[in-house]
Amino acid sequence: MAEETLEATTAAQAVFYNMTGEDVQMQVNNQFSTQETVSAIPTASPYTPNHNANTYTRVNLSQPQVNQFGTVNTLIYEALGGLGFTVQVTINVDGTTYPVTGPLLVFMFSTAVVVVSPIDSNPYMGHSGDTIQVKPGASDSL
């Protein structure tokens, strides 16, 4: 009897986690309608970081539409509290290594952004003004 493998055929999501002690206002791909506030990481156990409410479906497009996360993306977020930080990065995703059927986890820190895929758990990091290449062998891989 042959063993069947089930493969995901549905596009997954990109999810954005606020890893800071400040509420942040974020915007993806310069789409004003995607602007939203993500609450600060809790100050009490279990310290589970909050994530965005909007849904960003992964697509193989270099110019994604509203609520899509493509192969070329921009992310900007700023603190709404006393720290006053703003971070803006471009996130380029290699669709061959990281197909749209796999989720992307985007961790927003006060001075950096880290992108991880559960496919291989390789972290890719960038600071404000950087382009993060989410691709094996990229110089921003940790």
N, CA, C and O atoms as CSV, one atom per row, in Angstrom:
chain,resi,resn,atom,element,x,y,z
A,1,MET,N,N,0.846,-1.167,0.000
A,1,MET,CA,C,0.000,0.000,0.000
A,1,MET,C,C,0.902,1.246,0.000
A,1,MET,O,O,1.778,1.391,0.853
A,2,ALA,N,N,0.676,2.121,-0.953
A,2,ALA,CA,C,1.476,3.340,-1.072
A,2,ALA,C,C,1.039,4.359,-0.023
A,2,ALA,O,O,-0.144,4.505,0.283
A,3,GLU,N,N,2.021,5.044,0.506
A,3,GLU,CA,C,1.733,6.064,1.504
A,3,GLU,C,C,1.481,7.395,0.796
A,3,GLU,O,O,2.256,7.813,-0.065
A,4,GLU,N,N,0.396,8.045,1.169
A,4,GLU,CA,C,0.055,9.326,0.560
A,4,GLU,C,C,0.643,10.472,1.368
A,4,GLU,O,O,0.652,10.445,2.599
A,5,THR,N,N,1.135,11.483,0.650
A,5,THR,CA,C,1.593,12.695,1.326
A,5,THR,C,C,0.642,13.819,0.982
A,5,THR,O,O,0.250,14.003,-0.170
A,6,LEU,N,N,0.289,14.552,1.992
A,6,LEU,CA,C,-0.575,15.699,1.783
A,6,LEU,C,C,0.288,16.945,1.731
A,6,LEU,O,O,1.068,17.205,2.647
A,7,GLU,N,N,0.151,17.710,0.671
A,7,GLU,CA,C,0.908,18.940,0.545
A,7,GLU,C,C,-0.040,20.124,0.608
A,7,GLU,O,O,-1.142,20.087,0.060
A,8,ALA,N,N,0.400,21.165,1.277
A,8,ALA,CA,C,-0.415,22.371,1.360
A,8,ALA,C,C,-0.480,23.026,-0.014
A,8,ALA,O,O,0.537,23.168,-0.693
A,9,THR,N,N,-1.659,23.416,-0.408
A,9,THR,CA,C,-1.824,24.096,-1.689
A,9,THR,C,C,-2.419,25.490,-1.500
A,9,THR,O,O,-2.567,26.243,-2.463
A,10,THR,N,N,-2.753,25.823,-0.285
A,10,THR,CA,C,-3.345,27.124,0.009
A,10,THR,C,C,-2.254,28.085,0.445
A,10,THR,O,O,-1.313,27.706,1.142
A,11,ALA,N,N,-2.393,29.328,0.026
A,11,ALA,CA,C,-1.421,30.339,0.432
A,11,ALA,C,C,-1.489,30.550,1.939
A,11,ALA,O,O,-2.565,30.570,2.535
A,12,ALA,N,N,-0.325,30.706,2.531
A,12,ALA,CA,C,-0.217,30.948,3.968
A,12,ALA,C,C,-0.204,32.463,4.224
A,12,ALA,O,O,-0.458,33.258,3.320
A,13,GLN,N,N,0.092,32.837,5.451
A,13,GLN,CA,C,0.055,34.235,5.872
A,13,GLN,C,C,1.448,34.728,6.271
A,13,GLN,O,O,2.336,33.936,6.588
A,14,ALA,N,N,1.614,36.030,6.249
A,14,ALA,CA,C,2.737,36.691,6.901
A,14,ALA,C,C,2.146,37.319,8.164
A,14,ALA,O,O,1.150,38.038,8.096
A,15,VAL,N,N,2.758,37.045,9.307
A,15,VAL,CA,C,2.244,37.524,10.591
A,15,VAL,C,C,3.322,38.387,11.246
A,15,VAL,O,O,4.494,38.012,11.262
A,16,PHE,N,N,2.928,39.536,11.782
A,16,PHE,CA,C,3.841,40.527,12.343
A,16,PHE,C,C,3.676,40.586,13.858
A,16,PHE,O,O,2.579,40.838,14.358
A,17,TYR,N,N,4.770,40.352,14.590
A,17,TYR,CA,C,4.752,40.332,16.053
A,17,TYR,C,C,5.479,41.550,16.607
A,17,TYR,O,O,6.582,41.876,16.169
A,18,ASN,N,N,4.853,42.223,17.573
A,18,ASN,CA,C,5.472,43.362,18.244
A,18,ASN,C,C,6.294,42.845,19.424
A,18,ASN,O,O,5.740,42.342,20.401
A,19,MET,N,N,7.615,42.972,19.326
A,19,MET,CA,C,8.524,42.485,20.359
A,19,MET,C,C,9.025,43.619,21.258
A,19,MET,O,O,9.982,43.449,22.012
A,20,THR,N,N,8.367,44.774,21.168
A,20,THR,CA,C,8.824,45.932,21.933
A,20,THR,C,C,7.918,46.179,23.141
A,20,THR,O,O,6.855,45.574,23.278
A,21,GLY,N,N,8.364,47.069,23.996
A,21,GLY,CA,C,7.580,47.459,25.159
A,21,GLY,C,C,6.631,48.615,24.877
A,21,GLY,O,O,6.012,49.150,25.797
A,22,GLU,N,N,6.513,49.004,23.607
A,22,GLU,CA,C,5.647,50.113,23.193
A,22,GLU,C,C,4.601,49.599,22.206
A,22,GLU,O,O,4.875,48.690,21.422
A,23,ASP,N,N,3.411,50.179,22.246
A,23,ASP,CA,C,2.459,49.919,21.174
A,23,ASP,C,C,3.070,50.507,19.902
A,23,ASP,O,O,3.678,51.577,19.942
A,24,VAL,N,N,2.909,49.813,18.778
A,24,VAL,CA,C,3.437,50.329,17.517
A,24,VAL,C,C,2.322,50.437,16.488
A,24,VAL,O,O,1.372,49.655,16.476
A,25,GLN,N,N,2.476,51.437,15.623
A,25,GLN,CA,C,1.576,51.560,14.483
A,25,GLN,C,C,2.369,51.071,13.277
A,25,GLN,O,O,3.462,51.567,13.004
A,26,MET,N,N,1.816,50.098,12.556
A,26,MET,CA,C,2.533,49.503,11.433
A,26,MET,C,C,1.755,49.669,10.139
A,26,MET,O,O,0.537,49.848,10.141
A,27,GLN,N,N,2.489,49.605,9.031
A,27,GLN,CA,C,1.883,49.689,7.709
A,27,GLN,C,C,2.704,48.820,6.763
A,27,GLN,O,O,3.934,48.864,6.780
A,28,VAL,N,N,2.016,48.024,5.933
A,28,VAL,CA,C,2.664,47.107,5.001
A,28,VAL,C,C,2.419,47.583,3.569
A,28,VAL,O,O,1.300,47.929,3.189
A,29,ASN,N,N,3.497,47.590,2.791
A,29,ASN,CA,C,3.449,47.900,1.354
A,29,ASN,C,C,2.799,49.240,1.031
A,29,ASN,O,O,2.097,49.379,0.030
A,30,ASN,N,N,3.045,50.225,1.895
A,30,ASN,CA,C,2.561,51.593,1.674
A,30,ASN,C,C,1.055,51.678,1.433
A,30,ASN,O,O,0.579,52.627,0.810
A,31,GLN,N,N,0.312,50.702,1.919
A,31,GLN,CA,C,-1.148,50.701,1.779
A,31,GLN,C,C,-1.738,51.335,3.029
A,31,GLN,O,O,-1.714,50.745,4.109
A,32,PHE,N,N,-2.267,52.539,2.871
A,32,PHE,CA,C,-2.806,53.258,4.023
A,32,PHE,C,C,-3.875,52.445,4.746
A,32,PHE,O,O,-3.983,52.521,5.970
A,33,SER,N,N,-4.662,51.671,4.010
A,33,SER,CA,C,-5.743,50.884,4.631
A,33,SER,C,C,-5.210,49.755,5.514
A,33,SER,O,O,-5.965,49.173,6.292
A,34,THR,N,N,-3.907,49.437,5.400
A,34,THR,CA,C,-3.357,48.374,6.241
A,34,THR,C,C,-2.808,48.909,7.555
A,34,THR,O,O,-2.366,48.128,8.398
A,35,GLN,N,N,-2.829,50.227,7.746
A,35,GLN,CA,C,-2.267,50.810,8.956
A,35,GLN,C,C,-3.035,50.299,10.177
A,35,GLN,O,O,-4.263,50.356,10.224
A,36,GLU,N,N,-2.291,49.805,11.151
A,36,GLU,CA,C,-2.937,49.298,12.366
A,36,GLU,C,C,-1.985,49.400,13.543
A,36,GLU,O,O,-0.773,49.532,13.373
A,37,THR,N,N,-2.551,49.337,14.733
A,37,THR,CA,C,-1.772,49.372,15.961
A,37,THR,C,C,-1.662,47.957,16.511
A,37,THR,O,O,-2.646,47.221,16.587
A,38,VAL,N,N,-0.429,47.591,16.895
A,38,VAL,CA,C,-0.182,46.294,17.528
A,38,VAL,C,C,0.324,46.591,18.942
A,38,VAL,O,O,1.309,47.306,19.123
A,39,SER,N,N,-0.356,46.036,19.926
A,39,SER,CA,C,-0.019,46.301,21.334
A,39,SER,C,C,1.369,45.800,21.694
A,39,SER,O,O,1.901,44.877,21.077
A,40,ALA,N,N,1.945,46.439,22.716
A,40,ALA,CA,C,3.265,46.081,23.230
A,40,ALA,C,C,3.269,44.651,23.766
A,40,ALA,O,O,2.221,44.081,24.069
A,41,ILE,N,N,4.457,44.093,23.875
A,41,ILE,CA,C,4.595,42.758,24.467
A,41,ILE,C,C,4.154,42.861,25.937
A,41,ILE,O,O,4.492,43.839,26.603
A,42,PRO,N,N,3.416,41.886,26.449
A,42,PRO,CA,C,2.924,41.961,27.833
A,42,PRO,C,C,4.074,42.044,28.846
A,42,PRO,O,O,5.164,41.522,28.614
A,43,THR,N,N,3.805,42.704,29.959
A,43,THR,CA,C,4.819,42.846,31.011
A,43,THR,C,C,4.696,41.763,32.074
A,43,THR,O,O,5.454,41.749,33.044
A,44,ALA,N,N,3.740,40.854,31.891
A,44,ALA,CA,C,3.566,39.757,32.844
A,44,ALA,C,C,3.528,38.422,32.100
A,44,ALA,O,O,3.216,38.371,30.910
A,45,SER,N,N,3.842,37.372,32.798
A,45,SER,CA,C,3.836,36.029,32.223
A,45,SER,C,C,2.480,35.742,31.583
A,45,SER,O,O,1.468,36.099,32.187
A,46,PRO,N,N,2.386,35.136,30.428
A,46,PRO,CA,C,3.413,34.349,29.744
A,46,PRO,C,C,4.231,35.122,28.711
A,46,PRO,O,O,4.948,34.491,27.934
A,47,TYR,N,N,4.162,36.440,28.661
A,47,TYR,CA,C,4.974,37.281,27.780
A,47,TYR,C,C,4.791,36.948,26.301
A,47,TYR,O,O,5.719,37.127,25.512
A,48,THR,N,N,3.650,36.484,25.926
A,48,THR,CA,C,3.364,36.144,24.532
A,48,THR,C,C,3.188,37.431,23.735
A,48,THR,O,O,2.315,38.240,24.051
A,49,PRO,N,N,4.019,37.630,22.691
A,49,PRO,CA,C,3.921,38.882,21.939
A,49,PRO,C,C,2.608,38.993,21.165
A,49,PRO,O,O,2.055,37.998,20.695
A,50,ASN,N,N,2.133,40.216,21.048
A,50,ASN,CA,C,0.919,40.475,20.278
A,50,ASN,C,C,1.264,40.544,18.798
A,50,ASN,O,O,2.385,40.888,18.423
A,51,HIS,N,N,0.283,40.211,17.962
A,51,HIS,CA,C,0.502,40.262,16.518
A,51,HIS,C,C,-0.594,41.061,15.843
A,51,HIS,O,O,-1.611,41.399,16.449
A,52,ASN,N,N,-0.362,41.355,14.576
A,52,ASN,CA,C,-1.292,42.171,13.797
A,52,ASN,C,C,-2.648,41.489,13.657
A,52,ASN,O,O,-2.755,40.266,13.750
A,53,ALA,N,N,-3.674,42.295,13.433
A,53,ALA,CA,C,-5.028,41.777,13.227
A,53,ALA,C,C,-5.334,41.578,11.740
A,53,ALA,O,O,-6.063,40.659,11.367
A,54,ASN,N,N,-4.766,42.456,10.891
A,54,ASN,CA,C,-4.990,42.310,9.442
A,54,ASN,C,C,-4.421,40.984,8.951
A,54,ASN,O,O,-3.500,40.432,9.553
A,55,THR,N,N,-4.970,40.487,7.866
A,55,THR,CA,C,-4.488,39.261,7.244
A,55,THR,C,C,-3.658,39.620,6.016
A,55,THR,O,O,-4.110,40.382,5.160
A,56,TYR,N,N,-2.447,39.074,5.928
A,56,TYR,CA,C,-1.566,39.294,4.775
A,56,TYR,C,C,-1.297,37.950,4.122
A,56,TYR,O,O,-0.492,37.161,4.617
A,57,THR,N,N,-1.970,37.694,3.013
A,57,THR,CA,C,-1.830,36.429,2.300
A,57,THR,C,C,-0.572,36.468,1.449
A,57,THR,O,O,-0.322,37.449,0.749
A,58,ARG,N,N,0.213,35.415,1.508
A,58,ARG,CA,C,1.440,35.321,0.710
A,58,ARG,C,C,1.100,35.144,-0.765
A,58,ARG,O,O,0.233,34.341,-1.111
A,59,VAL,N,N,1.770,35.881,-1.627
A,59,VAL,CA,C,1.579,35.796,-3.077
A,59,VAL,C,C,2.939,35.898,-3.775
A,59,VAL,O,O,3.881,36.472,-3.228
A,60,ASN,N,N,3.034,35.345,-4.970
A,60,ASN,CA,C,4.254,35.442,-5.774
A,60,ASN,C,C,4.168,36.639,-6.704
A,60,ASN,O,O,4.185,36.487,-7.925
A,61,LEU,N,N,4.076,37.827,-6.127
A,61,LEU,CA,C,3.995,39.067,-6.894
A,61,LEU,C,C,5.011,40.052,-6.350
A,61,LEU,O,O,5.193,40.153,-5.136
A,62,SER,N,N,5.677,40.783,-7.241
A,62,SER,CA,C,6.622,41.805,-6.780
A,62,SER,C,C,5.899,43.106,-6.434
A,62,SER,O,O,6.481,43.986,-5.799
A,63,GLN,N,N,4.632,43.237,-6.847
A,63,GLN,CA,C,3.824,44.397,-6.487
A,63,GLN,C,C,2.512,43.910,-5.862
A,63,GLN,O,O,1.460,43.949,-6.500
A,64,PRO,N,N,2.590,43.454,-4.612
A,64,PRO,CA,C,1.391,42.910,-3.956
A,64,PRO,C,C,0.312,43.971,-3.776
A,64,PRO,O,O,0.598,45.165,-3.676
A,65,GLN,N,N,-0.917,43.512,-3.737
A,65,GLN,CA,C,-2.068,44.389,-3.529
A,65,GLN,C,C,-2.354,44.499,-2.030
A,65,GLN,O,O,-1.609,43.962,-1.210
A,66,VAL,N,N,-3.432,45.192,-1.678
A,66,VAL,CA,C,-3.815,45.364,-0.276
A,66,VAL,C,C,-3.979,43.991,0.384
A,66,VAL,O,O,-4.581,43.079,-0.183
A,67,ASN,N,N,-3.436,43.870,1.579
A,67,ASN,CA,C,-3.512,42.643,2.394
A,67,ASN,C,C,-2.855,41.436,1.729
A,67,ASN,O,O,-3.260,40.295,1.950
A,68,GLN,N,N,-1.841,41.701,0.916
A,68,GLN,CA,C,-1.011,40.639,0.352
A,68,GLN,C,C,0.438,40.893,0.761
A,68,GLN,O,O,0.853,42.033,0.967
A,69,PHE,N,N,1.199,39.799,0.873
A,69,PHE,CA,C,2.623,39.880,1.176
A,69,PHE,C,C,3.335,39.138,0.067
A,69,PHE,O,O,3.266,37.911,-0.016
A,70,GLY,N,N,4.021,39.883,-0.788
A,70,GLY,CA,C,4.595,39.317,-2.002
A,70,GLY,C,C,6.069,39.013,-1.895
A,70,GLY,O,O,6.588,38.741,-0.813
A,71,THR,N,N,6.745,39.064,-3.044
A,71,THR,CA,C,8.180,38.798,-3.088
A,71,THR,C,C,8.989,40.055,-2.773
A,71,THR,O,O,10.151,39.957,-2.378
A,72,VAL,N,N,8.386,41.235,-2.942
A,72,VAL,CA,C,9.014,42.511,-2.588
A,72,VAL,C,C,7.999,43.288,-1.749
A,72,VAL,O,O,6.888,43.560,-2.204
A,73,ASN,N,N,8.390,43.644,-0.515
A,73,ASN,CA,C,7.464,44.271,0.431
A,73,ASN,C,C,8.153,45.374,1.205
A,73,ASN,O,O,9.375,45.376,1.357
A,74,THR,N,N,7.353,46.315,1.695
A,74,THR,CA,C,7.865,47.322,2.614
A,74,THR,C,C,7.107,47.204,3.933
A,74,THR,O,O,5.920,46.881,3.962
A,75,LEU,N,N,7.813,47.469,5.005
A,75,LEU,CA,C,7.220,47.486,6.341
A,75,LEU,C,C,7.739,48.734,7.044
A,75,LEU,O,O,8.943,48.988,7.079
A,76,ILE,N,N,6.826,49.497,7.595
A,76,ILE,CA,C,7.209,50.643,8.420
A,76,ILE,C,C,6.383,50.584,9.696
A,76,ILE,O,O,5.180,50.323,9.663
A,77,TYR,N,N,7.047,50.829,10.820
A,77,TYR,CA,C,6.317,50.906,12.086
A,77,TYR,C,C,7.002,51.917,12.985
A,77,TYR,O,O,8.202,52.174,12.882
A,78,GLU,N,N,6.187,52.485,13.878
A,78,GLU,CA,C,6.716,53.482,14.801
A,78,GLU,C,C,6.084,53.304,16.167
A,78,GLU,O,O,4.948,52.848,16.297
A,79,ALA,N,N,6.853,53.678,17.187
A,79,ALA,CA,C,6.382,53.608,18.570
A,79,ALA,C,C,5.332,54.673,18.803
A,79,ALA,O,O,5.450,55.797,18.316
A,80,LEU,N,N,4.313,54.315,19.545
A,80,LEU,CA,C,3.279,55.278,19.908
A,80,LEU,C,C,3.498,55.821,21.305
A,80,LEU,O,O,2.726,56.658,21.774
A,81,GLY,N,N,4.552,55.351,21.983
A,81,GLY,CA,C,4.833,55.790,23.346
A,81,GLY,C,C,6.064,56.661,23.424
A,81,GLY,O,O,6.388,57.377,22.477
A,82,GLY,N,N,6.751,56.603,24.549
A,82,GLY,CA,C,7.857,57.498,24.830
A,82,GLY,C,C,9.165,57.234,24.116
A,82,GLY,O,O,9.994,58.141,24.037
A,83,LEU,N,N,9.397,56.039,23.590
A,83,LEU,CA,C,10.697,55.748,22.992
A,83,LEU,C,C,10.912,56.446,21.651
A,83,LEU,O,O,12.045,56.776,21.303
A,84,GLY,N,N,9.853,56.672,20.907
A,84,GLY,CA,C,9.943,57.450,19.688
A,84,GLY,C,C,10.744,56.829,18.556
A,84,GLY,O,O,11.339,57.571,17.774
A,85,PHE,N,N,10.792,55.509,18.425
A,85,PHE,CA,C,11.531,54.895,17.324
A,85,PHE,C,C,10.639,54.695,16.096
A,85,PHE,O,O,9.426,54.523,16.210
A,86,THR,N,N,11.268,54.721,14.929
A,86,THR,CA,C,10.619,54.389,13.663
A,86,THR,C,C,11.546,53.446,12.922
A,86,THR,O,O,12.747,53.697,12.833
A,87,VAL,N,N,10.998,52.360,12.390
A,87,VAL,CA,C,11.782,51.389,11.632
A,87,VAL,C,C,11.098,51.184,10.289
A,87,VAL,O,O,9.885,50.983,10.224
A,88,GLN,N,N,11.887,51.237,9.212
A,88,GLN,CA,C,11.362,50.987,7.870
A,88,GLN,C,C,12.327,50.058,7.150
A,88,GLN,O,O,13.519,50.350,7.045
A,89,VAL,N,N,11.808,48.935,6.651
A,89,VAL,CA,C,12.625,47.972,5.919
A,89,VAL,C,C,11.892,47.506,4.663
A,89,VAL,O,O,10.669,47.598,4.558
A,90,THR,N,N,12.676,47.007,3.725
A,90,THR,CA,C,12.144,46.296,2.572
A,90,THR,C,C,12.413,44.817,2.824
A,90,THR,O,O,13.501,44.454,3.272
A,91,ILE,N,N,11.439,43.969,2.543
A,91,ILE,CA,C,11.593,42.524,2.754
A,91,ILE,C,C,11.381,41.833,1.415
A,91,ILE,O,O,10.269,41.803,0.886
A,92,ASN,N,N,12.477,41.269,0.868
A,92,ASN,CA,C,12.408,40.514,-0.385
A,92,ASN,C,C,12.429,39.031,-0.053
A,92,ASN,O,O,13.309,38.565,0.670
A,93,VAL,N,N,11.464,38.290,-0.578
A,93,VAL,CA,C,11.311,36.874,-0.241
A,93,VAL,C,C,11.585,36.014,-1.469
A,93,VAL,O,O,10.991,36.222,-2.526
A,94,ASP,N,N,12.491,35.045,-1.322
A,94,ASP,CA,C,12.758,34.075,-2.385
A,94,ASP,C,C,11.613,33.061,-2.404
A,94,ASP,O,O,11.521,32.201,-1.528
A,95,GLY,N,N,10.746,33.170,-3.410
A,95,GLY,CA,C,9.559,32.321,-3.495
A,95,GLY,C,C,9.849,30.866,-3.792
A,95,GLY,O,O,8.979,30.017,-3.602
A,96,THR,N,N,11.066,30.551,-4.259
A,96,THR,CA,C,11.417,29.151,-4.519
A,96,THR,C,C,11.712,28.437,-3.215
A,96,THR,O,O,11.190,27.352,-2.959
A,97,THR,N,N,12.554,29.053,-2.388
A,97,THR,CA,C,12.908,28.454,-1.094
A,97,THR,C,C,11.761,28.561,-0.107
A,97,THR,O,O,11.523,27.650,0.686
A,98,TYR,N,N,11.047,29.691,-0.162
A,98,TYR,CA,C,9.955,29.947,0.778
A,98,TYR,C,C,8.659,30.132,-0.008
A,98,TYR,O,O,8.205,31.260,-0.201
A,99,PRO,N,N,8.061,29.024,-0.462
A,99,PRO,CA,C,6.833,29.117,-1.262
A,99,PRO,C,C,5.674,29.724,-0.464
A,99,PRO,O,O,5.675,29.719,0.767
A,100,VAL,N,N,4.693,30.243,-1.195
A,100,VAL,CA,C,3.564,30.932,-0.558
A,100,VAL,C,C,2.730,30.013,0.329
A,100,VAL,O,O,1.905,30.493,1.106
A,101,THR,N,N,2.927,28.714,0.228
A,101,THR,CA,C,2.187,27.778,1.078
A,101,THR,C,C,2.745,27.713,2.495
A,101,THR,O,O,2.156,27.071,3.365
A,102,GLY,N,N,3.881,28.377,2.734
A,102,GLY,CA,C,4.481,28.411,4.070
A,102,GLY,C,C,4.348,29.795,4.676
A,102,GLY,O,O,4.510,30.789,3.968
A,103,PRO,N,N,4.054,29.889,5.979
A,103,PRO,CA,C,3.921,31.196,6.631
A,103,PRO,C,C,5.277,31.875,6.812
A,103,PRO,O,O,6.324,31.226,6.791
A,104,LEU,N,N,5.233,33.170,6.986
A,104,LEU,CA,C,6.411,33.946,7.381
A,104,LEU,C,C,6.081,34.658,8.685
A,104,LEU,O,O,4.997,35.222,8.834
A,105,LEU,N,N,7.010,34.633,9.621
A,105,LEU,CA,C,6.846,35.301,10.899
A,105,LEU,C,C,7.795,36.493,10.909
A,105,LEU,O,O,8.999,36.340,10.701
A,106,VAL,N,N,7.252,37.672,11.150
A,106,VAL,CA,C,8.031,38.902,11.125
A,106,VAL,C,C,8.015,39.487,12.546
A,106,VAL,O,O,6.965,39.858,13.070
A,107,PHE,N,N,9.203,39.556,13.150
A,107,PHE,CA,C,9.331,40.042,14.520
A,107,PHE,C,C,9.854,41.479,14.483
A,107,PHE,O,O,10.950,41.740,13.987
A,108,MET,N,N,9.053,42.402,15.014
A,108,MET,CA,C,9.387,43.825,15.001
A,108,MET,C,C,9.988,44.220,16.346
A,108,MET,O,O,9.303,44.191,17.368
A,109,PHE,N,N,11.270,44.590,16.347
A,109,PHE,CA,C,11.978,45.070,17.526
A,109,PHE,C,C,12.157,46.581,17.396
A,109,PHE,O,O,11.865,47.144,16.341
A,110,SER,N,N,12.628,47.240,18.441
A,110,SER,CA,C,12.759,48.694,18.387
A,110,SER,C,C,13.874,49.168,17.464
A,110,SER,O,O,13.853,50.320,17.030
A,111,THR,N,N,14.845,48.317,17.152
A,111,THR,CA,C,15.928,48.726,16.254
A,111,THR,C,C,16.152,47.769,15.093
A,111,THR,O,O,17.042,48.006,14.277
A,112,ALA,N,N,15.374,46.696,14.993
A,112,ALA,CA,C,15.611,45.705,13.945
A,112,ALA,C,C,14.342,44.905,13.652
A,112,ALA,O,O,13.387,44.904,14.429
A,113,VAL,N,N,14.367,44.226,12.508
A,113,VAL,CA,C,13.291,43.329,12.098
A,113,VAL,C,C,13.932,41.966,11.822
A,113,VAL,O,O,14.988,41.886,11.194
A,114,VAL,N,N,13.286,40.894,12.295
A,114,VAL,CA,C,13.756,39.540,12.032
A,114,VAL,C,C,12.618,38.784,11.343
A,114,VAL,O,O,11.484,38.778,11.820
A,115,VAL,N,N,12.941,38.142,10.207
A,115,VAL,CA,C,11.967,37.363,9.448
A,115,VAL,C,C,12.382,35.898,9.520
A,115,VAL,O,O,13.542,35.556,9.292
A,116,VAL,N,N,11.406,35.030,9.842
A,116,VAL,CA,C,11.672,33.599,9.978
A,116,VAL,C,C,10.562,32.823,9.291
A,116,VAL,O,O,9.396,33.216,9.325
A,117,SER,N,N,10.942,31.717,8.668
A,117,SER,CA,C,9.964,30.781,8.115
A,117,SER,C,C,10.070,29.467,8.876
A,117,SER,O,O,11.178,28.984,9.108
A,118,PRO,N,N,8.943,28.877,9.271
A,118,PRO,CA,C,8.984,27.568,9.930
A,118,PRO,C,C,9.533,26.461,9.022
A,118,PRO,O,O,9.835,25.365,9.496
A,119,ILE,N,N,9.661,26.741,7.726
A,119,ILE,CA,C,10.193,25.741,6.791
A,119,ILE,C,C,11.593,25.316,7.213
A,119,ILE,O,O,11.910,24.127,7.202
A,120,ASP,N,N,12.445,26.293,7.589
A,120,ASP,CA,C,13.811,25.948,7.984
A,120,ASP,C,C,14.306,26.698,9.229
A,120,ASP,O,O,15.417,26.455,9.700
A,121,SER,N,N,13.486,27.600,9.754
A,121,SER,CA,C,13.809,28.371,10.966
A,121,SER,C,C,15.049,29.249,10.831
A,121,SER,O,O,15.604,29.664,11.848
A,122,ASN,N,N,15.504,29.549,9.612
A,122,ASN,CA,C,16.627,30.470,9.431
A,122,ASN,C,C,16.148,31.898,9.650
A,122,ASN,O,O,15.211,32.338,8.983
A,123,PRO,N,N,16.769,32.633,10.571
A,123,PRO,CA,C,16.368,34.034,10.782
A,123,PRO,C,C,17.111,34.964,9.830
A,123,PRO,O,O,18.298,34.774,9.563
A,124,TYR,N,N,16.413,35.960,9.325
A,124,TYR,CA,C,16.990,36.992,8.470
A,124,TYR,C,C,16.708,38.328,9.141
A,124,TYR,O,O,15.565,38.615,9.500
A,125,MET,N,N,17.761,39.163,9.317
A,125,MET,CA,C,17.603,40.379,10.098
A,125,MET,C,C,18.025,41.612,9.310
A,125,MET,O,O,18.917,41.558,8.464
A,126,GLY,N,N,17.356,42.733,9.614
A,126,GLY,CA,C,17.753,44.010,9.052
A,126,GLY,C,C,17.383,45.133,9.989
A,126,GLY,O,O,16.495,44.995,10.831
A,127,HIS,N,N,18.080,46.260,9.831
A,127,HIS,CA,C,17.808,47.466,10.609
A,127,HIS,C,C,17.113,48.476,9.715
A,127,HIS,O,O,16.993,48.267,8.508
A,128,SER,N,N,16.658,49.562,10.302
A,128,SER,CA,C,15.932,50.566,9.549
A,128,SER,C,C,16.752,51.025,8.341
A,128,SER,O,O,17.939,51.329,8.457
A,129,GLY,N,N,16.093,51.069,7.183
A,129,GLY,CA,C,16.752,51.439,5.938
A,129,GLY,C,C,17.301,50.266,5.165
A,129,GLY,O,O,17.694,50.423,4.009
A,130,ASP,N,N,17.340,49.085,5.773
A,130,ASP,CA,C,17.894,47.897,5.120
A,130,ASP,C,C,16.879,47.208,4.222
A,130,ASP,O,O,15.669,47.388,4.356
A,131,THR,N,N,17.417,46.409,3.298
A,131,THR,CA,C,16.616,45.453,2.540
A,131,THR,C,C,16.977,44.082,3.076
A,131,THR,O,O,18.138,43.676,3.022
A,132,ILE,N,N,15.993,43.368,3.591
A,132,ILE,CA,C,16.210,42.031,4.137
A,132,ILE,C,C,15.969,41.032,3.010
A,132,ILE,O,O,14.874,40.973,2.452
A,133,GLN,N,N,16.991,40.248,2.679
A,133,GLN,CA,C,16.881,39.220,1.645
A,133,GLN,C,C,16.557,37.906,2.337
A,133,GLN,O,O,17.423,37.302,2.970
A,134,VAL,N,N,15.309,37.465,2.217
A,134,VAL,CA,C,14.886,36.212,2.833
A,134,VAL,C,C,15.184,35.110,1.810
A,134,VAL,O,O,14.335,34.697,1.019
A,135,LYS,N,N,16.444,34.660,1.877
A,135,LYS,CA,C,16.967,33.742,0.864
A,135,LYS,C,C,18.208,33.060,1.449
A,135,LYS,O,O,19.049,33.738,2.039
A,136,PRO,N,N,18.342,31.752,1.302
A,136,PRO,CA,C,19.531,31.061,1.823
A,136,PRO,C,C,20.806,31.686,1.265
A,136,PRO,O,O,20.893,32.008,0.080
A,137,GLY,N,N,21.784,31.847,2.139
A,137,GLY,CA,C,23.063,32.402,1.741
A,137,GLY,C,C,23.097,33.913,1.741
A,137,GLY,O,O,24.140,34.502,1.455
A,138,ALA,N,N,21.975,34.564,2.056
A,138,ALA,CA,C,21.934,36.025,2.084
A,138,ALA,C,C,22.816,36.534,3.216
A,138,ALA,O,O,22.952,35.872,4.245
A,139,SER,N,N,23.409,37.693,3.033
A,139,SER,CA,C,24.327,38.235,4.034
A,139,SER,C,C,23.618,38.630,5.329
A,139,SER,O,O,24.266,38.773,6.366
A,140,ASP,N,N,22.291,38.810,5.282
A,140,ASP,CA,C,21.591,39.184,6.502
A,140,ASP,C,C,21.019,37.997,7.262
A,140,ASP,O,O,20.259,38.162,8.217
A,141,SER,N,N,21.398,36.781,6.822
A,141,SER,CA,C,21.005,35.587,7.568
A,141,SER,C,C,21.847,35.520,8.822
A,141,SER,O,O,23.054,35.758,8.778
A,142,LEU,N,N,21.217,35.195,9.947
A,142,LEU,CA,C,21.941,35.142,11.223
A,142,LEU,C,C,22.608,33.801,11.416
A,142,LEU,O,O,23.262,33.577,12.434
